[in-house]
């Protein structure tokens, strides 16, 4: 396993981060615990979840697994706050001090730990000033309940604004951003990656497989299988973005990925994940396996090396200035679990 510094902190994290979005939802607890154990065996020391994943069940499973293994102190544990935790309670969501502090306490209990290594704001909120959010997070750091703070799916201008406000007010600053990034959406290369490289931010991409599209399970001209993540997203809040996954251009990208996989004797998903991990400015790619088999396949990407010629072939069909999936930075506070298939 290779390790890189988590931004400017000096904390080494594995090139692959285990994302736990499916745990307690599509992945039963027993298999989820097995995946966590296997990840630790393979040298992964970075685990990412969120309070809103299965409304706390993911955090509970992660907490149980790490306590059973007795390796909590050897893990960089990340979770997030922002999304709605109670449909009947208008106060149970947001980036305000009240919600952040209350949810940090709840996450600590579910994770069975005294501190969170990386506490992230899951989405931005235009109705909450960033100083309100930063002051609450700074208090949690000073109380010893959080070590570092980060963002998820913030546009570059909001990240830069937060750095300026933190400096002006003498507060702890964000050290990472977690954006969507894959071969169908390279939009972060325009501003976010250069910003991160300039200011020492870690980039932790989610959805490196384009929510499963780049695994090759979807075929040009065929109906979307009914048991897949993207089928469920053809309606609801992500309908437009999901439909763009099935453009002619997207299938052209997939064709190149599959050709490279055949040449390198690996799977398309391993090529797609390797491409993300080997891009400039990327610290750790977040995988979201639903099963142990998917986890093993994802980890195999560590053995795939892409050459300059390989990247040139990819660029011919997936140019960064022509990214086909718009960079999403909306709030998910009012998304209901029945509508939202997470990442």
Secondary structure per residue as TSV (DSSP state, phi and psi in degrees):
chain	resnum	aa	ss	phi	psi
A	1	X	-	360.0	138.2
A	2	X	-	-97.3	150.4
A	3	X	E	-129.4	147.0
A	4	X	E	-133.9	154.8
A	5	X	E	-67.5	138.6
A	6	X	S	-77.1	85.6
A	7	X	T	64.0	-136.4
A	8	X	T	-91.4	11.5
A	9	X	S	-79.7	-27.4
A	10	X	-	86.0	-0.9
A	11	X	-	-82.3	119.7
A	12	X	E	-79.4	130.1
A	13	X	E	-126.5	152.2
A	14	X	E	-67.1	151.4
A	15	X	S	-63.8	-20.7
A	16	X	E	-114.7	132.4
A	17	X	E	-108.3	133.0
A	18	X	E	-81.8	109.8
A	19	X	E	-86.8	134.6
A	20	X	-	-111.2	27.5
A	21	X	T	-57.4	-38.9
A	22	X	T	-80.7	-14.3
A	23	X	B	-69.8	130.3
A	24	X	T	84.1	1.4
A	25	X	T	-128.2	-81.6
A	26	X	T	-88.1	-17.0
A	27	X	B	-115.6	120.1
A	28	X	-	-66.4	158.4
A	29	X	H	-56.6	-43.8
A	30	X	H	-60.5	-45.7
A	31	X	H	-71.0	-35.2
A	32	X	H	-61.8	-43.7
A	33	X	H	-63.0	-40.2
A	34	X	H	-62.4	-40.6
A	35	X	H	-63.1	-43.5
A	36	X	H	-62.0	-44.2
A	37	X	H	-62.0	-42.8
A	38	X	H	-66.0	-36.6
A	39	X	H	-62.4	-44.1
A	40	X	H	-63.0	-39.2
A	41	X	H	-63.5	-34.0
A	42	X	T	-83.1	2.0
A	43	X	T	94.2	5.0
A	44	X	-	-72.7	124.2
A	45	X	-	-119.8	17.8
A	46	X	E	-129.5	118.2
A	47	X	E	-126.1	130.2
A	48	X	E	-124.7	129.8
A	49	X	-	-138.4	-162.9
A	50	X	-	-160.5	151.0
A	51	X	T	-62.5	-32.7
A	52	X	T	-81.3	-11.7
A	53	X	G	-67.2	114.6
A	54	X	G	53.0	32.3
A	55	X	G	48.3	52.5
A	56	X	G	97.5	-16.7
A	57	X	H	-66.4	-37.1
A	58	X	H	-60.7	-46.0
A	59	X	H	-61.6	-39.6
A	60	X	H	-62.0	-43.2
A	61	X	H	-65.5	-43.5
A	62	X	H	-60.9	-44.0
A	63	X	H	-60.4	-44.1
A	64	X	H	-62.6	-45.0
A	65	X	H	-63.6	-45.0
A	66	X	H	-69.7	-34.5
A	67	X	H	-68.9	-39.5
A	68	X	H	-65.2	-39.7
A	69	X	H	-78.4	-18.7
A	70	X	T	67.2	27.2
A	71	X	-	-117.5	21.9
A	72	X	G	-56.4	-39.6
A	73	X	G	-71.0	-13.1
A	74	X	G	-101.4	8.3
A	75	X	S	-118.0	138.7
A	76	X	E	-89.7	106.5
A	77	X	E	-100.7	123.3
A	78	X	E	-119.8	141.9
A	79	X	E	-144.4	178.9
A	80	X	E	-137.9	162.5
A	81	X	E	-140.6	148.0
A	82	X	-	155.4	-52.0
A	83	X	S	-67.7	165.2
A	84	X	-	-72.0	128.5
A	85	X	S	-104.9	-7.3
A	86	X	-	-153.7	117.8
A	87	X	T	-64.8	-24.8
A	88	X	T	-94.0	-5.5
A	89	X	-	-117.0	111.3
A	90	X	T	-65.4	-21.2
A	91	X	T	-84.0	-9.6
A	92	X	S	-88.4	43.7
A	93	X	-	-167.5	161.7
A	94	X	S	117.7	178.6
A	95	X	S	-111.9	22.7
A	96	X	S	-86.0	163.8
A	97	X	H	-56.3	-45.5
A	98	X	H	-57.5	-49.2
A	99	X	H	-70.8	-42.9
A	100	X	H	-60.1	-48.9
A	101	X	H	-67.1	-42.1
A	102	X	H	-63.3	-42.3
A	103	X	H	-74.3	-29.2
A	104	X	H	-62.9	-44.1
A	105	X	H	-61.4	-41.2
A	106	X	H	-67.2	-40.3
A	107	X	H	-66.0	-39.7
A	108	X	H	-58.7	-41.4
A	109	X	H	-67.0	-45.7
A	110	X	H	-65.3	-37.3
A	111	X	H	-81.5	-7.8
A	112	X	T	54.7	49.1
A	113	X	-	-140.5	162.2
A	114	X	S	-91.2	-14.3
A	115	X	-	-152.8	155.8
A	116	X	E	-111.5	128.3
A	117	X	E	-69.1	-44.5
A	118	X	E	-134.7	111.0
A	119	X	E	-106.0	120.3
A	120	X	E	-116.9	144.4
A	121	X	E	-84.3	116.4
A	122	X	S	-67.0	-33.3
A	123	X	S	-152.7	155.0
A	124	X	-	-75.1	161.6
A	125	X	-	-133.5	121.3
A	126	X	T	-74.2	-18.6
A	127	X	T	-93.4	4.3
A	128	X	S	-123.4	116.6
A	129	X	-	-58.3	141.4
A	130	X	H	-65.0	-26.9
A	131	X	H	-67.1	-32.1
A	132	X	H	-61.0	-45.3
A	133	X	H	-67.4	-47.6
A	134	X	H	-64.6	-37.8
A	135	X	H	-64.2	-40.4
A	136	X	H	-64.0	-45.4
A	137	X	H	-64.8	-38.7
A	138	X	H	-62.7	-39.7
A	139	X	H	-63.2	-38.9
A	140	X	H	-66.0	-36.5
A	141	X	H	-66.4	-46.6
A	142	X	H	-65.0	-25.5
A	143	X	T	-82.7	-6.5
A	144	X	T	83.0	9.5
A	145	X	S	-89.8	-17.6
A	146	X	E	-136.4	139.7
A	147	X	E	-92.8	-48.5
A	148	X	E	-137.4	161.9
A	149	X	E	-127.4	151.7
A	150	X	E	-150.2	-179.7
A	151	X	E	-124.0	165.3
A	152	X	E	-138.3	124.3
A	153	X	S	60.1	41.1
A	154	X	-	-93.1	136.0
A	155	X	-	-67.2	159.8
A	156	X	H	-56.5	-39.4
A	157	X	H	-65.9	-33.9
A	158	X	H	-71.7	-36.0
A	159	X	H	-62.8	-47.2
A	160	X	H	-63.3	-39.9
A	161	X	H	-58.4	-42.5
A	162	X	H	-65.4	-36.8
A	163	X	H	-65.6	-40.5
A	164	X	H	-65.6	-45.6
A	165	X	H	-64.1	-41.5
A	166	X	H	-60.5	-41.4
A	167	X	H	-66.5	-43.7
A	168	X	H	-63.5	-35.6
A	169	X	H	-100.6	-1.3
A	170	X	T	69.4	37.7
A	171	X	-	-106.2	159.6
A	172	X	-	-61.6	140.4
A	173	X	-	-103.1	161.3
A	174	X	E	-67.2	142.2
A	175	X	E	-115.4	-1.1
A	176	X	E	-154.7	157.3
A	177	X	E	-133.7	140.3
A	178	X	E	-117.3	93.2
A	179	X	-	-103.4	161.1
A	180	X	B	-71.7	134.5
A	181	X	-	-158.1	122.7
A	182	X	B	-164.8	-178.8
A	183	X	T	-66.2	-15.3
A	184	X	T	-96.0	-7.8
A	185	X	B	-146.0	98.6
A	186	X	-	-108.4	20.5
A	187	X	G	-63.7	-24.5
A	188	X	G	-68.2	-17.1
A	189	X	G	-68.2	-19.7
A	190	X	T	-72.1	-48.9
A	191	X	T	-128.9	-43.1
A	192	X	H	-65.6	-46.3
A	193	X	H	-63.5	-47.7
A	194	X	H	-59.1	-38.6
A	195	X	H	-61.1	-45.6
A	196	X	H	-63.1	-41.3
A	197	X	H	-67.1	-33.2
A	198	X	H	-73.4	-40.4
A	199	X	H	-106.6	9.3
A	200	X	T	73.3	36.8
A	201	X	-	-94.9	142.7
A	202	X	E	-79.8	139.4
A	203	X	E	-108.3	122.3
A	204	X	-	-122.4	83.7
A	205	X	-	-65.5	135.8
A	206	X	B	-104.9	159.2
A	207	X	-	58.0	48.1
A	208	X	T	-64.5	-16.3
A	209	X	T	-102.7	16.6
A	210	X	T	54.4	47.5
A	211	X	T	55.5	36.8
A	212	X	T	96.8	-13.5
A	213	X	G	-61.1	-39.3
A	214	X	G	-80.8	5.2
A	215	X	G	-79.6	-17.4
A	216	X	T	92.4	9.3
A	217	X	-	-74.9	-17.2
A	218	X	S	-104.3	133.1
A	219	X	-	-113.2	142.7
A	220	X	T	-58.5	128.7
A	221	X	T	84.3	-3.0
A	222	X	S	-105.9	155.2
A	223	X	-	-67.6	151.1
A	224	X	-	-74.1	127.8
A	225	X	-	-55.8	139.9
A	226	X	T	-72.1	-13.2
A	227	X	T	-103.6	16.8
A	228	X	S	-105.1	162.5
A	229	X	H	-62.2	-43.4
A	230	X	H	-69.4	-27.4
A	231	X	H	-63.2	-41.3
A	232	X	H	-69.1	-20.9
A	233	X	T	-95.7	6.0
A	234	X	T	-72.4	-10.3
A	235	X	S	-129.2	163.0
A	236	X	S	94.3	-162.2
A	237	X	T	-64.8	-23.5
A	238	X	T	-106.2	18.6
A	239	X	H	-57.2	-49.9
A	240	X	H	-64.0	-44.6
A	241	X	H	-65.0	-40.0
A	242	X	H	-64.7	-41.7
A	243	X	H	-61.8	-31.2
A	244	X	H	-68.5	-21.7
A	245	X	T	-63.7	-22.7
A	246	X	T	-107.3	27.4
A	247	X	S	-76.3	165.4
A	248	X	H	-61.4	-37.5
A	249	X	H	-63.0	-40.9
A	250	X	H	-61.7	-41.7
A	251	X	H	-68.5	-29.8
A	252	X	H	-65.8	-40.3
A	253	X	H	-62.6	-46.1
A	254	X	H	-60.1	-37.2
A	255	X	H	-61.6	-41.1
A	256	X	H	-67.6	-41.6
A	257	X	H	-60.2	-44.1
A	258	X	H	-67.4	-35.9
A	259	X	H	-65.6	-42.9
A	260	X	H	-64.5	-38.7
A	261	X	H	-62.3	-41.5
A	262	X	H	-64.0	-40.1
A	263	X	H	-68.8	-33.3
A	264	X	H	-98.4	3.9
A	265	X	T	55.7	48.9
A	266	X	S	-140.4	-173.7
A	267	X	-	-94.2	157.0
A	268	X	H	-56.8	-39.3
A	269	X	H	-62.9	-34.8
A	270	X	H	-68.1	-36.9
A	271	X	H	-64.9	-47.8
A	272	X	H	-62.2	-41.4
A	273	X	H	-70.8	-40.2
A	274	X	H	-61.1	-39.2
A	275	X	H	-59.7	-45.1
A	276	X	H	-63.9	-48.0
A	277	X	H	-62.5	-29.9
A	278	X	T	-93.9	4.0
A	279	X	S	-77.1	149.2
A	280	X	T	-60.1	138.7
A	281	X	T	85.6	-5.9
A	282	X	B	-86.8	128.4
A	283	X	-	-91.5	-54.8
A	284	X	-	-153.3	128.9
A	285	X	E	-89.7	133.3
A	286	X	E	-91.2	118.7
A	287	X	E	-96.2	153.0
A	288	X	-	-131.2	62.8
A	289	X	-	-63.9	140.7
A	290	X	S	-92.7	-22.2
A	291	X	S	-140.0	166.5
A	292	X	H	-63.6	-36.9
A	293	X	H	-62.6	-41.3
A	294	X	H	-65.4	-37.6
A	295	X	H	-61.7	-48.4
A	296	X	H	-61.1	-39.2
A	297	X	H	-63.4	-45.6
A	298	X	H	-60.7	-45.0
A	299	X	H	-63.8	-26.1
A	300	X	G	-62.4	-16.2
A	301	X	G	-64.7	-21.8
A	302	X	G	-62.2	-23.7
A	303	X	G	-93.9	0.5
A	304	X	-	-98.1	125.7
A	305	X	-	-114.6	129.0
A	306	X	-	-103.5	132.6
A	307	X	-	-88.3	172.6
A	308	X	H	-61.2	-36.6
A	309	X	H	-66.6	-40.1
A	310	X	H	-60.4	-45.5
A	311	X	H	-65.2	-32.7
A	312	X	H	-64.0	-40.0
A	313	X	H	-64.8	-39.3
A	314	X	H	-64.9	-44.1
A	315	X	H	-61.6	-27.0
A	316	X	H	-64.6	-28.2
A	317	X	H	-113.6	-10.4
A	318	X	S	-134.5	59.8
A	319	X	-	-68.4	138.1
A	320	X	G	-62.2	-33.7
A	321	X	G	-76.0	-6.0
A	322	X	G	-119.4	35.1
A	323	X	-	-55.5	133.9
A	324	X	S	-96.9	-9.1
A	325	X	S	-112.4	115.7
A	326	X	-	-63.5	144.5
A	327	X	-	-68.5	113.6
A	328	X	-	-86.1	127.1
A	329	X	-	-139.9	32.2
A	330	X	-	-85.4	167.0
A	331	X	-	-76.8	149.2
A	332	X	-	-115.1	18.9
A	333	X	T	-58.7	-42.9
A	334	X	T	-97.4	11.5
A	335	X	-	-78.2	132.7
A	336	X	-	-91.0	149.1
A	337	X	T	-53.0	-33.2
A	338	X	T	-70.2	-19.9
A	339	X	T	-95.1	-28.0
A	340	X	-	-112.3	117.4
A	341	X	-	-93.3	31.3
A	342	X	-	49.5	-132.2
A	343	X	-	-92.6	360.0
